[in-house]
Amino acid sequence: MLRLAVPNKGALTEAAQTILKEAGYRARKDSKELVVVDPENSCELFFLRPKDIAVYVGEGTLDAGITGRDMLRDSGAQVEELIPLGFGRSTFRFAANPDEFVSVADLKGKRIATSYAGLLEAYLAEQGVEARVIKLDGAVETAVRLGVADAVADVVETGTTLRNMDLEVFGEPIAHSEGVLIKRVGAVETQGLMQLMRRLQGVLVARDYVMMDYDIRAERIEEAIALTPGMEGPTVSPLHREGWVAVRAMVPRKGHQQVMDQLWEMGAKAILVTAIFACRL
């Protein structure tokens, strides 16, 4: 049975549970449930603190987990990323009082507050900058105002929280993060894990594509197919109306309205677009 770790709170929680539900796994009934057994999929879901997930997976206690790339790198655990999941995107950046620092080099000998000490220390070592890292469990944006640190390193999504504390980001991003599926380094990919990966990849593809159906005159089919080539090629079927064919193809969700416009200008009729819930390619 696959033992899978899922974030129990925080920015990744809702999106992680949604993608698992779309992949056919059982959802928990309320936020107090810590373990959900899914016998139909031969899976147990363990709801844990996002920052602890990489540690559990790295120790081999659990087979796989969903966590943030920033938390994965901060943990130092022996885990590897399997699939980027496309949600919870953010950057890890430096911030300080406006115009005080320009780059990471300016932080030499300074105090930097963060909740991700492991990730920050590794980055500073890569950059050859010696600074004092002050680890805080949360609300690091207050550290400068309270005189605990000269700068902070924190996860930035919109930057609103930092601006509210009169802080300004500077320098290059330390890291880019998003939700990822992970497993222990060197662990065998079991049948249950491979099934999970196929399902998640199918959901991700489905989110990026739509199914498009339309009718078009046979003499315009090559032009139309150039716009809607599909994944392995479109399905083309003759219609009862002589000289017309029906076409079905997957097209990227982004820009599908423009594709519909172009098909209409070619003379296509009955252009339909439907969402794809899941797929296997």
Phi, psi and chi 1 to 4 in degrees:
 res  aa     phi    psi   chi1   chi2   chi3   chi4
   1 MET       -  130.6 -179.9  169.7  -77.3      -
   2 LEU   -70.5  130.2  178.5   69.7      -      -
   3 ARG  -108.3  111.9  -64.9  160.9   62.2   85.5
   4 LEU  -118.6  130.5  176.3   68.1      -      -
   5 ALA   -92.3  135.3      -      -      -      -
   6 VAL  -129.9  137.8 -175.0      -      -      -
   7 PRO   -59.3  133.2  -21.3   32.7      -      -
   8 ASN   -96.4  -10.0   70.9  -19.3      -      -
   9 LYS  -162.8  166.4   60.8 -179.7  179.7  178.8
  10 GLY   100.8 -176.5      -      -      -      -
  11 ALA   -65.0  -24.8      -      -      -      -
  12 LEU   -87.6  -15.4  -60.7  176.4      -      -
  13 THR   -59.3  -57.1  -56.4      -      -      -
  14 GLU   -62.2  -44.1 -175.9  175.7  -10.6      -
  15 ALA   -66.7  -38.0      -      -      -      -
  16 ALA   -65.3  -43.3      -      -      -      -
  17 GLN   -68.2  -33.7  -66.7 -177.2   59.9      -
  18 THR   -66.2  -45.9  -64.2      -      -      -
  19 ILE   -67.7  -34.0 -163.6  170.7      -      -
  20 LEU   -68.4  -39.0  -73.4  170.7      -      -
  21 LYS   -63.8  -42.9 -175.7  177.1  179.8  179.8
  22 GLU   -65.5  -26.9  -69.5  179.8   13.8      -
  23 ALA   -83.6    1.3      -      -      -      -
  24 GLY    96.8   10.0      -      -      -      -
  25 TYR   -94.1  153.7  -68.2   87.5      -      -
  26 ARG   -68.6  137.8 -178.6  172.3  -67.3 -177.2
  27 ALA   -95.1  154.1      -      -      -      -
  28 ARG   -79.0  150.4   63.0  177.4  177.7  175.7
  29 LYS   -80.4  -30.4  -64.4  178.2 -179.1  177.9
  30 ASP  -150.3  167.0   62.2   63.9      -      -
  31 SER   -70.2   -9.1   59.8      -      -      -
  32 LYS   -86.2  -15.0  -65.8 -178.9 -179.4  179.7
  33 GLU   -69.7  127.1  -79.4 -170.5  -73.1      -
  34 LEU  -100.8  -22.1  -61.2  179.8      -      -
  35 VAL  -137.5  132.5 -179.6      -      -      -
  36 VAL  -123.5  122.8  172.0      -      -      -
  37 VAL   -94.2  128.8  179.4      -      -      -
  38 ASP  -121.3   82.0 -174.6   -6.7      -      -
  39 PRO   -63.8  -30.3   21.4  -31.3      -      -
  40 GLU   -63.0  -31.2  -68.2 -178.1    0.0      -
  41 ASN  -108.3    9.1  -67.4  -60.0      -      -
  42 SER    50.0   56.0 -171.0      -      -      -
  43 CYS  -143.7  144.4 -179.9      -      -      -
  44 GLU  -118.4  128.7  -72.6 -178.5  -69.3      -
  45 LEU  -106.5  124.2  -65.9   87.1      -      -
  46 PHE  -110.4  122.0  -64.3   83.0      -      -
  47 PHE   -94.4  112.1  -66.9   84.3      -      -
  48 LEU  -130.0  165.7  -54.8  169.3      -      -
  49 ARG   -60.9  130.8  -68.1  178.5   67.2 -111.1
  50 PRO   -52.2  -37.5  -26.7   34.8      -      -
  51 LYS   -72.1  -18.9  -79.8 -164.5  171.3 -174.2
  52 ASP   -90.3  -15.7  -66.2  -22.7      -      -
  53 ILE   -61.4  -44.9  -73.3  175.4      -      -
  54 ALA   -61.3  -34.8      -      -      -      -
  55 VAL   -66.6  -47.5  175.9      -      -      -
  56 TYR   -59.8  -45.0  -79.9  104.8      -      -
  57 VAL   -67.8  -41.4  174.6      -      -      -
  58 GLY   -63.7  -31.3      -      -      -      -
  59 GLU   -81.9   -6.0  -68.3  -62.8  -40.9      -
  60 GLY    83.4    5.2      -      -      -      -
  61 THR   -66.8  -37.6  -53.7      -      -      -
  62 LEU  -122.8  153.7  -59.9  175.2      -      -
  63 ASP   -78.3  -36.1  -58.2  -51.5      -      -
  64 ALA  -158.1  169.8      -      -      -      -
  65 GLY  -162.6  162.4      -      -      -      -
  66 ILE  -113.3  123.6  -66.2  175.1      -      -
  67 THR  -151.7 -178.1 -172.2      -      -      -
  68 GLY   -88.7  146.9      -      -      -      -
  69 ARG   -60.6  -34.5 -174.6  179.9  -67.7  123.8
  70 ASP   -64.3  -42.3   51.2   -3.2      -      -
  71 MET   -70.2  -34.4  -71.2  176.6  -90.4      -
  72 LEU   -60.2  -49.3  157.8   64.1      -      -
  73 ARG   -69.5  -33.0  -67.4  177.9   57.2 -176.7
  74 ASP   -70.2  -31.0 -176.1   62.8      -      -
  75 SER   -68.7  -31.8   71.1      -      -      -
  76 GLY    72.0    9.0      -      -      -      -
  77 ALA   -72.3  157.2      -      -      -      -
  78 GLN   -83.1   71.2  -68.1  -61.6  -59.1      -
  79 VAL  -129.5  160.6  -65.8      -      -      -
  80 GLU  -133.1  150.6   59.2 -177.5  -39.8      -
  81 GLU   -80.2  132.2  179.3  179.8  -34.3      -
  82 LEU  -101.3  -49.8  -67.1  173.3      -      -
  83 ILE  -141.7  128.0  -55.6  174.2      -      -
  84 PRO   -74.8  136.5   24.8  -30.5      -      -
  85 LEU  -103.9   -2.4  -61.5  174.8      -      -
  86 GLY    77.7    7.8      -      -      -      -
  87 PHE  -128.0  165.1   57.7   78.1      -      -
  88 GLY    68.5   30.4      -      -      -      -
  89 ARG   -69.8  136.2  -70.9 -168.4  173.9  102.4
  90 SER  -160.0  171.5   62.0      -      -      -
  91 THR  -122.9  152.8   55.3      -      -      -
  92 PHE  -107.0  117.7 -170.7   52.9      -      -
  93 ARG  -138.7  161.5  -54.9 -158.6   63.3  169.6
  94 PHE   -85.8  149.1  -69.6  113.5      -      -
  95 ALA  -148.3  150.4      -      -      -      -
  96 ALA  -160.3 -176.4      -      -      -      -
  97 ASN   -60.0  145.0  -68.9  -36.1      -      -
  98 PRO   -53.2  136.2  -26.8   35.4      -      -
  99 ASP    65.8   13.5  -56.6  -40.2      -      -
 100 GLU   -84.6  -40.0 -171.8  165.8   -6.5      -
 101 PHE  -129.8  153.6  -55.2  109.8      -      -
 102 VAL  -113.9  -40.6  175.1      -      -      -
 103 SER  -141.7  173.7   69.5      -      -      -
 104 VAL   -60.9  -29.8   61.7      -      -      -
 105 ALA   -60.9  -28.4      -      -      -      -
 106 ASP   -72.1   -9.7  -62.0  -29.4      -      -
 107 LEU   -90.4    3.4  -66.5  172.4      -      -
 108 LYS   -57.1  124.8 -177.2  177.4 -179.2 -179.8
 109 GLY    78.8    2.4      -      -      -      -
 110 LYS   -93.7  171.1  -57.7  -63.1 -177.1  178.6
 111 ARG  -101.3  130.7  -58.9  166.0  -59.6  162.1
 112 ILE  -126.3  121.2  -49.2  169.4      -      -
 113 ALA   -93.0  140.9      -      -      -      -
 114 THR  -162.0  159.4 -173.8      -      -      -
 115 SER   -96.4   -4.0  -64.3      -      -      -
 116 TYR  -121.6   67.0  -63.4   83.6      -      -
 117 ALA   -62.2  -42.4      -      -      -      -
 118 GLY   -61.7  -45.7      -      -      -      -
 119 LEU   -64.6  -43.7  176.8   55.6      -      -
 120 LEU   -67.0  -44.6  176.9   57.7      -      -
 121 GLU   -61.4  -39.9  -72.6  168.8   -7.9      -
 122 ALA   -64.2  -40.8      -      -      -      -
 123 TYR   -67.0  -44.5 -179.8   78.0      -      -
 124 LEU   -61.6  -38.4  -68.7  173.0      -      -
 125 ALA   -64.5  -40.1      -      -      -      -
 126 GLU   -62.0  -35.9  -70.0  173.5    4.1      -
 127 GLN   -86.6   -5.6  -59.6  -61.7  -46.0      -
 128 GLY    69.4   31.7      -      -      -      -
 129 VAL  -110.9  123.4  173.8      -      -      -
 130 GLU   -94.9  120.1  -67.4 -174.5    9.1      -
 131 ALA  -147.6  162.6      -      -      -      -
 132 ARG   -91.0  120.4 -179.2 -175.2  171.0 -166.5
 133 VAL   -95.6  123.6  175.1      -      -      -
 134 ILE  -108.0  114.9  -60.1  173.0      -      -
 135 LYS   -86.9  124.6 -171.6  178.3 -172.0  -45.7
 136 LEU  -122.2  150.8  -60.6  175.4      -      -
 137 ASP   -82.8  -17.9  -74.0  -27.5      -      -
 138 GLY  -176.8  170.7      -      -      -      -
 139 ALA    51.8   45.6      -      -      -      -
 140 VAL   -67.0  -20.1  -61.1      -      -      -
 141 GLU   -64.5  -17.1   61.1  -86.6    2.9      -
 142 THR   -86.4   -8.9   62.8      -      -      -
 143 ALA   -62.4  -37.2      -      -      -      -
 144 VAL   -69.7  -46.6  174.0      -      -      -
 145 ARG   -62.1  -35.4  176.9  174.2  -68.3 -175.5
 146 LEU   -84.2   -1.1  -65.9  174.7      -      -
 147 GLY    80.0   13.6      -      -      -      -
 148 VAL   -80.4  -30.2  174.2      -      -      -
 149 ALA  -143.8  161.4      -      -      -      -
 150 ASP   -89.3  -24.0  -56.3  -63.1      -      -
 151 ALA  -153.7  167.6      -      -      -      -
 152 VAL  -127.8  158.5  -59.1      -      -      -
 153 ALA  -127.1  118.0      -      -      -      -
 154 ASP  -147.5  163.2 -159.2   11.7      -      -
 155 VAL   -73.2  129.9  173.9      -      -      -
 156 VAL  -121.4  122.0  178.8      -      -      -
 157 GLU  -104.9  -61.5  -66.5 -177.2   20.1      -
 158 THR  -109.9  -20.7   63.8      -      -      -
 159 GLY    85.7    0.1      -      -      -      -
 160 THR   -62.2  -44.0  -59.6      -      -      -
 161 THR   -61.6  -41.7  -56.3      -      -      -
 162 LEU   -65.6  -44.0  -67.6  173.6      -      -
 163 ARG   -62.5  -35.3  -73.3 -167.7  -65.0  -87.7
 164 ASN   -64.2  -23.3  -71.7  -18.8      -      -
 165 MET   -99.7   16.1  -64.0  -58.9  -64.5      -
 166 ASP    59.8   34.5  -63.1  -38.1      -      -
 167 LEU  -105.7  153.2  -61.1  178.7      -      -
 168 GLU  -130.7  131.8 -175.8  178.4   84.4      -
 169 VAL   -70.0  151.7  -62.6      -      -      -
 170 PHE  -150.1  162.5   65.8   91.1      -      -
 171 GLY    72.4 -179.6      -      -      -      -
 172 GLU   -77.3  152.7  -64.6  -63.5  -42.1      -
 173 PRO   -57.9  139.9  -24.7   35.0      -      -
 174 ILE   -73.6  -39.5  -58.6  166.7      -      -
 175 ALA  -161.4  155.8      -      -      -      -
 176 HIS  -110.0  136.4  -64.8  -86.5      -      -
 177 SER  -129.3  159.0 -175.5      -      -      -
 178 GLU  -164.3  172.4   65.5  179.5  -63.2      -
 179 GLY   -67.6  138.5      -      -      -      -
 180 VAL  -139.2  152.9  -66.0      -      -      -
 181 LEU   -93.2  133.0  178.2   69.7      -      -
 182 ILE  -128.9  159.5   62.7  171.9      -      -
 183 LYS  -143.0  168.1   75.5  172.4 -176.4   67.7
 184 ARG   -69.7  141.4 -177.4  166.6   56.1   87.7
 185 VAL   -58.7  128.4  171.4      -      -      -
 186 GLY    83.5   -6.6      -      -      -      -
 187 ALA   -71.8  143.1      -      -      -      -
 188 VAL   -70.3  137.2  175.6      -      -      -
 189 GLU   -81.0  104.5  -67.3 -177.8    5.4      -
 190 THR   -72.2  169.6   63.2      -      -      -
 191 GLN   -60.0  -39.8 -176.9  176.1  -11.2      -
 192 GLY   -64.2  -39.8      -      -      -      -
 193 LEU   -69.8  -40.5  179.0   55.3      -      -
 194 MET   -64.9  -36.7  -70.4 -171.1  -70.9      -
 195 GLN   -63.5  -44.5  173.9 -178.1  -84.6      -
 196 LEU   -59.0  -44.5  172.5   63.9      -      -
 197 MET   -62.7  -44.0  -67.8  170.1   62.7      -
 198 ARG   -61.3  -43.0  -75.0 -165.7  -58.4  -89.4
 199 ARG   -66.2  -44.4  -69.9 -171.7 -178.1 -171.5
 200 LEU   -63.4  -43.0  -68.0  177.0      -      -
 201 GLN   -62.3  -37.0  -72.2  167.5  -27.5      -
 202 GLY   -64.7  -39.9      -      -      -      -
 203 VAL   -65.9  -41.7  171.0      -      -      -
 204 LEU   -63.6  -42.7  -67.8  171.6      -      -
 205 VAL   -63.9  -43.5  171.7      -      -      -
 206 ALA   -59.7  -34.1      -      -      -      -
 207 ARG   -70.5  -24.0  -71.1  178.4  175.1 -179.6
 208 ASP   -95.3   -9.9  -72.1  -21.8      -      -
 209 TYR  -128.2  159.1  -74.9   82.8      -      -
 210 VAL  -128.1  161.9  -66.2      -      -      -
 211 MET   -97.0  129.3 -173.0   65.8   72.8      -
 212 MET  -118.5  129.2 -173.3  172.0  -70.5      -
 213 ASP  -119.6  141.6  -65.7   85.6      -      -
 214 TYR  -160.9  160.5   58.5   91.5      -      -
 215 ASP  -108.8  142.2  -59.2  -22.4      -      -
 216 ILE  -151.8  154.4 -165.1  162.1      -      -
 217 ARG   -65.0  142.6  -65.4 -169.8   65.0   86.3
 218 ALA   -58.3  -34.4      -      -      -      -
 219 GLU   -72.7  -12.4   63.0  -96.8   25.0      -
 220 ARG  -102.7    6.3  -54.6  -62.2  -60.6  -90.5
 221 ILE   -62.7  -39.4 -172.9   62.8      -      -
 222 GLU   -63.8  -40.7  -65.2  -57.4  -34.8      -
 223 GLU   -63.3  -41.8  -64.4  172.9   74.3      -
 224 ALA   -66.9  -42.6      -      -      -      -
 225 ILE   -64.5  -31.0  -72.9  176.6      -      -
 226 ALA   -61.4  -29.9      -      -      -      -
 227 LEU   -83.2  -30.7  -80.1  175.9      -      -
 228 THR  -129.0   69.9   59.3      -      -      -
 229 PRO   -72.4  -15.4   26.7  -35.1      -      -
 230 GLY    70.6 -168.3      -      -      -      -
 231 MET   -89.7  -50.5  -57.5  -59.3  -72.2      -
 232 GLU  -111.8    8.0  -55.8  -66.4  -22.3      -
 233 GLY   115.7  144.7      -      -      -      -
 234 PRO   -74.7  160.3   29.9  -35.7      -      -
 235 THR   -90.0  124.4  -60.4      -      -      -
 236 VAL  -121.7  123.7 -179.5      -      -      -
 237 SER  -129.1  138.9  -53.7      -      -      -
 238 PRO   -68.7  143.1   24.3  -32.6      -      -
 239 LEU   -95.8  160.5  -70.5  174.5      -      -
 240 HIS   -62.2  -28.4 -176.8   67.4      -      -
 241 ARG   -76.1  119.3 -177.5 -179.4  179.7 -175.3
 242 GLU   -61.4  136.1 -172.3  175.7   -9.6      -
 243 GLY    86.6    2.7      -      -      -      -
 244 TRP  -121.2  150.2  -75.3   75.1      -      -
 245 VAL  -132.2  156.4  -65.7      -      -      -
 246 ALA  -104.5  136.9      -      -      -      -
 247 VAL  -122.6  138.8 -179.6      -      -      -
 248 ARG  -132.4  131.0  162.7  169.3  -81.6 -159.9
 249 ALA  -156.6  150.4      -      -      -      -
 250 MET   -80.0  133.9  -71.5  174.4   62.8      -
 251 VAL  -131.1  153.0  -59.7      -      -      -
 252 PRO   -57.9  136.2  -25.7   35.9      -      -
 253 ARG   -59.1  -42.4 -176.9  179.3  -64.4  -87.7
 254 LYS   -70.4  122.2 -175.9  177.5 -179.2 -179.6
 255 GLY    89.1    6.0      -      -      -      -
 256 HIS   -67.0  -26.5   74.7  -89.1      -      -
 257 GLN   -66.4  -37.8  -72.4  -74.3   -6.6      -
 258 GLN   -65.4  -37.5  -72.3   80.6   -0.9      -
 259 VAL   -62.6  -42.3  173.2      -      -      -
 260 MET   -60.3  -41.0  -66.6  176.4   73.2      -
 261 ASP   -60.3  -44.9  -68.5  -22.4      -      -
 262 GLN   -67.3  -39.2  -68.2  173.1  -77.8      -
 263 LEU   -64.3  -40.1  -71.4  171.0      -      -
 264 TRP   -61.8  -40.7 -179.0  -97.2      -      -
 265 GLU   -66.3  -25.0  -69.6  170.2    2.7      -
 266 MET   -78.5  -10.0  -74.4 -177.0 -166.4      -
 267 GLY   101.9    9.6      -      -      -      -
 268 ALA   -67.6  148.2      -      -      -      -
 269 LYS  -127.5  166.6  -57.0  -65.0 -177.2 -176.9
 270 ALA    50.4   48.9      -      -      -      -
 271 ILE   -80.8  118.5  -52.4  171.7      -      -
 272 LEU  -122.1  141.2  -56.2  175.7      -      -
 273 VAL  -125.1  129.2  172.5      -      -      -
 274 THR  -128.5  148.0   52.4      -      -      -
 275 ALA   -73.0  152.3      -      -      -      -
 276 ILE  -108.7  125.9  -57.7  170.0      -      -
 277 PHE   -81.6  -42.7 -173.7   72.5      -      -
 278 ALA  -160.6  162.7      -      -      -      -
 279 CYS  -158.2  167.7   64.2      -      -      -
 280 ARG  -130.5  128.0  -64.7  -74.7 -169.1  -80.8
 281 LEU  -118.7      -  -60.8  176.8      -      -
